[in-house]
């Protein structure tokens, strides 16, 4: 009876660690696919190599926020995100690009 309880406990722990491993693995694969398809990548147009996604004007680098550092670490530093702001006067776009 006691041995059976130990086996059930070990099986539950194994399933928990296996599920955590699978979750992290699938998350990592999703991040690699996102990078491969160019998610949040810099937009290149004729007049600049880093354009606003809304108005195609150039973007200016601004300091990262604390939340940006958390995002970079949550993505296992696969993306080297930098924070940009649109230089256009009619657009207030601000965001992360890599």
Secondary structure by P-SEA (a helix, b strand, c coil): caaaaaaaaaaaaaaaaaaaaaaaaaaaaaaaaaaaaccccccccccccccccccccbbbbccccaaaaaaaaaaccccbbbbbbbcccccccccccc
